[in-house]
Amino acid sequence: MLALNLINYLKITDAFMPSSIILISPWLDGHFKLPVSMSLQKKDKMLGLGYMKLIAKEIDDLTDPPHLSMDCFKFDYESFPRILIVGGEAEILAPSYRAFSHKLQNIHSEILTSYLMPNMQHVSTLFQFIPESREAMIKIKDFIEQS
């Protein structure tokens, strides 16, 4: 969420834009307007929905809405740089990755690349002893080299 907010701020202020951004297990829908996968909550030991709702409330109470949005779906992605989303299919946030991919494919089909690791949980990319995580790092490296 914070990376997309930064890029949106750079766009609004006509600042220099990076050629691409990489989002690892991003929180895209801070107000939980999209259904989270409650069936995955037991599997996703890295991310608790109750804790996330508490964080969302704190951010809402402390932020200046023009500069930070809890809803990354409302940004105008027309002139955003290329985006790579890497996440796990077993994350409670996985439905938002799919919805985000669908939204961006409708706007600009070449802006988004996503890689969801089968049966992986939140931020599993960090655990390089897992073969799927090593594969995710290869995808990230390839994305950077293509930028």
C-alpha positions in Angstrom: 0.0 0.0 0.0 2.8 2.5 0.9 4.7 1.9 -2.3 1.6 2.6 -4.4 0.9 5.7 -2.4 4.4 6.9 -3.0 4.1 6.4 -6.7 0.7 8.1 -6.7 2.2 11.0 -4.9 5.1 11.2 -7.3 2.6 11.2 -10.2 0.4 13.9 -8.6 3.5 16.2 -8.0 5.0 15.6 -11.4 8.1 14.2 -9.8 10.6 11.7 -11.2 9.0 8.2 -11.6 10.8 4.9 -11.3 10.6 2.6 -14.3 9.0 -0.1 -12.3 7.9 -1.2 -8.8 7.9 -4.5 -7.0 5.2 -5.3 -4.4 5.7 -8.3 -2.2 2.5 -9.5 -0.5 1.0 -6.0 -0.7 -2.0 -4.8 1.3 -4.1 -3.1 -1.5 -7.5 -2.8 0.1 -7.0 -1.2 3.5 -10.7 -0.8 4.3 -11.5 -4.5 3.4 -14.1 -3.5 0.8 -13.2 -6.7 -1.1 -13.8 -10.0 0.7 -10.7 -11.4 2.2 -10.3 -15.1 2.1 -11.4 -16.1 5.6 -11.1 -19.7 4.6 -7.3 -19.0 4.3 -7.0 -17.3 7.7 -6.1 -20.6 9.4 -3.4 -21.3 6.8 -2.0 -17.8 6.8 -0.1 -17.7 10.1 1.8 -14.6 9.1 -1.1 -12.3 8.8 -4.0 -11.8 11.2 -7.2 -10.0 10.0 -7.9 -8.6 13.5 -4.5 -7.0 13.7 -4.8 -5.6 10.2 -8.1 -4.0 11.0 -6.5 -2.3 14.0 -3.6 -1.0 11.9 -6.1 0.3 9.3 -8.0 2.2 12.0 -4.7 3.7 13.3 -3.6 4.8 9.8 -7.1 6.3 9.1 -6.9 8.3 12.3 -3.4 9.6 11.6 -3.2 10.3 7.9 -3.9 13.2 5.6 -6.2 11.6 3.0 -5.0 13.5 0.0 -1.5 12.0 0.5 -2.2 8.5 1.8 -5.1 6.3 0.8 -6.1 3.0 2.3 -7.7 2.1 -1.0 -5.2 1.6 -3.8 -7.9 0.6 -6.2 -9.0 4.2 -6.6 -5.7 5.5 -8.1 -5.5 6.4 -11.7 -2.9 3.9 -13.0 -2.8 5.3 -16.5 0.8 6.6 -16.3 2.1 4.4 -13.5 5.3 2.5 -14.0 5.3 -1.3 -14.5 4.2 -3.2 -11.4 5.2 -6.7 -10.3 3.1 -8.3 -7.5 4.6 -11.3 -5.8 2.4 -13.1 -3.3 1.1 -16.4 -2.1 -2.1 -18.1 -3.1 -2.7 -19.0 0.6 -2.7 -15.4 1.8 -5.9 -13.9 3.1 -5.1 -11.0 0.8 -4.9 -13.2 -2.4 -8.4 -12.2 -3.5 -7.4 -8.5 -3.6 -4.4 -9.4 -5.8 -6.7 -11.1 -8.3 -9.1 -8.1 -8.3 -6.2 -5.7 -8.7 -4.8 -7.7 -11.6 -8.3 -7.7 -13.2 -8.6 -3.9 -12.7 -5.2 -3.1 -14.2 -5.6 -5.5 -17.1 -8.7 -3.6 -18.1 -6.8 -0.3 -18.0 -3.4 -1.1 -19.4 -2.7 -4.8 -20.0 1.1 -4.3 -20.0 1.5 -2.4 -16.7 1.0 -5.4 -14.3 2.8 -8.7 -13.9 1.7 -10.9 -11.0 3.2 -14.1 -9.7 1.2 -16.0 -7.0 3.1 -18.8 -5.4 0.9 -21.9 -5.0 0.1 -22.8 -1.3 2.4 -20.0 0.0 1.5 -17.6 2.9 2.1 -13.9 3.4 5.6 -12.7 2.7 6.8 -16.3 2.1 9.2 -14.8 -0.5 11.5 -13.8 2.5 12.1 -17.5 3.4 14.7 -18.5 0.8 15.0 -22.0 2.1 11.6 -22.7 0.4 11.9 -23.6 -3.3 8.9 -21.5 -4.2 10.5 -18.5 -2.6 13.7 -19.0 -4.6 11.6 -19.2 -7.8 9.9 -15.9 -6.8 13.3 -14.2 -6.4 14.2 -15.4 -9.9 10.9 -13.8 -11.2 11.8 -10.6 -9.4 15.3 -10.6 -10.8 13.9 -11.2 -14.3 11.4 -8.4 -13.9 14.1 -6.0 -12.8 16.3 -6.9 -15.8 13.4 -6.3 -18.2 12.8 -2.8 -16.8 
